[in-house]
Amino acid sequence: MLCYGRLFCAAVLSALTLFAPATRAAAPDLDVKVQMVGDEIRSQVSLFVRASRQHVWEVLTDFERAPQFTPDLQVSKVISRSGDTLRVFQRARVRFGPFAVPIETVRDIRLSAPERAEARLVRGSMEKFESVTELIPESGGTRLVFRSHAVPGSALAQLAGESLVKRETEEHFRHLRAEILRREQLASRQ
C-alpha cells in the first residue's frame, strides 16, 4: 500500500510513526537514511524484496487493507479516483512511550503502475508531506526506493530525533516486506 502503506505511511508513518523503537536490527537488504533539517524530516529508503514487481506494487497500492499489515494504521480508504490519481484518507495513532499522537492525512497519490507512485499532502495533521516510491526490477526480485519530505504537525516528532525516526522507518518497511513475501508465497502455491 502506498501509504506508502508503509511507504505512504512510510512517509506519513515514516514521518509520523517516529516514536516506536525497532525490535530487530536492520537487514542488509534494507537501507534507511533519515535527516532532520529544521522542521523537515527527510527519509530515503532502499529495500530489496525477493518478489515480483507486480506483487510489490499490489501491496503498496492496497490502501483498503493496509491497516491489516501496517502497525498503528487504524483507517485507510480511497475516497476518490481521477484517472491515475487516488485521494486517500488515513488515520494512525503513533505511540511515544505513554503518549499517543493521532495523525490524519488526506493525500493525492499519482500512480504510474507498476513503476512509480508520487504522493502529496492535501490536508491533515501534518504540515507537509511529499513522497516518491519507485519499483526497480533486479535479479531475483524488486528494489523499492522511497524518498519523502515531511513536516509533522506535532513538536513531539522533533523531540524524537533522527535515530528514533530511522528505527521506526526500518520497522515500518520490515512489516511491508513481510506482507509482500506472504503474498508472494501464496501466489506461488496457486
N, C-alpha and C positions, 0 to 999 in steps of 0.2 A: 504494500500500500504505500502510496506516495505521501505519506504523512511526513512526510515521506516516511509513511507508515511507520515509521521509524525513520523514514527519510523526511517525510513531511514532518512527521513527528520528529524525525531526527533533526530536522531543522527546528521545527516548532518544539518538539520534545527534546531535541538535542540542545536547543537553546533554552528549553523550558524544563526539561526533566533533568535539570542540572544538579539535583540535590541528593540523589541516592548513590551511595558508593557501590562500585562494582564488586562482584563476588569472585571473579576469576581474573587471571592475568590475560592480557591481550594475546590473541592468536597471531602467529606470524603472517597469516593472510589478511589481517586486519590492521590498518594503519590509520590512526586518528590524530589529527592536529587541531588544537584549539588555541585561539589567540584572542585576548580581550584588548580592544583598542578603544579607549574612552568607554562609552556606554555600550559599544557594539561587541557582540560575540561572533567571531568568525570561526567556522568549523570547516574542516576538509577531511573527508573520509575516503579511503580506498579499501574495498572489501572484495576478495576473490571468493566465489562460491562455485562448488562443483555441481553446477546445474545449468540447464539450457537458459539462454537469454529469455525465451518465452516464459518459462516458469518464474524467473526472477521478476519479469515485467508483471505477470499476473498477481504476484504477491504485493508488489509495490503499488499497484493500482486497485487493490481490493479494499477500497475505503470502507465499505459497509461492514466487512468482517474484521477490520483492523483491531477493534477492541479485544477480540479473542486471542490475539497473539502479541499485543502491544501493552506491556505493563503501564499502568497509570492512565491509559486512554479509556475514557468512560463512554464517549459517544463519538461516532464518525458517520456522517451522512453526506451523500451527494445531494445538494439542494437545487442544482440546476446544471444544464448542459447546453453549450452553444458551440456547435462544430467540434473542434478538437480541444475545447476548454471546458473544464468542470469547475463548478463552485462547490467547495467542500466546507462543511461545518464540523469542527471537532472540539470536544471538551475533555480536558485532562485534569487530574489532580496530582500535583507534584509534591512529594513529601520531602521535608527537610527537618530531620530529627522529629520533634514533637509537632512541628508545624506542617500544614498542608496548604499549598498555594493553588487555587483554581485557575485554570487557563482555558480561555475560549478563543477560538480563531475562526474566521471565515477567510478562505484563500481561494484565489483563482489558480488553477493548475492546468497548464497547457501541455498536452500530451503529443509526442511525436513517436508513436509506437513502432517498434519496441526499443527505441534507442535513447530517448531523452524526455525528461519532464522538467518544466520550469514552474515554480510556484512563487506567488507574491501575496502578501497580506492585503486583504480588503478592509477588514476591521477586526477588532478583538482586543484582548487584554495585553497584547504585545504592541510596542510602538512601531516596530519594523520587522518584517521577515521576508527574505527572498532566498530562493534556493534553486540549484540546478542539479539534476541527477542524470547521469549518463550510464548506459549499459554497453560494455565493450566486450565482444566475444574474444576469448582467449583459449588456448589449447587446454582442453579438459574442463572448461566451464565458462564463467562470465565474471568480468570485473565490474563492480559497481563503483562509480566515482560520484561523490556527493560533496557539494560546496554550498555553504549557507552564510548569510549575514543576518543577524538578528539583534534587535534591541528589546530586551524584556521590559515589561511594564512594571516589574517589581524590583525594588532595590536588593531583595534577597539574592537574586541571581548574581549580582555584582559581588556580594559578600561571599558567595560560594567559591569563587576563584577558578582559575584555569584548570587545575588538576582535578577538581571535583566534576567540572563540566566535561572534561575529557573522559573520566571514568564512566560517567553516566551515558555519554555518547557511545562509548565502546559497548556498554551493556545493551544499549538500545539496538545496535547493529548485530550483536550476538543473537538476540531474540529474532530479529529479522532473518538472519541466516538460518536459524533453526527451523523457522516456518517454511522457508524456501526449500530446504533439504527434506523436510517432512513431505511437502507436496511433490517434490521430485521423486521420492521413493514410492509414493502412492501411484504416480503416473507410470513408473517402471513396472509395477505389479499388474497393471491392466493390460 
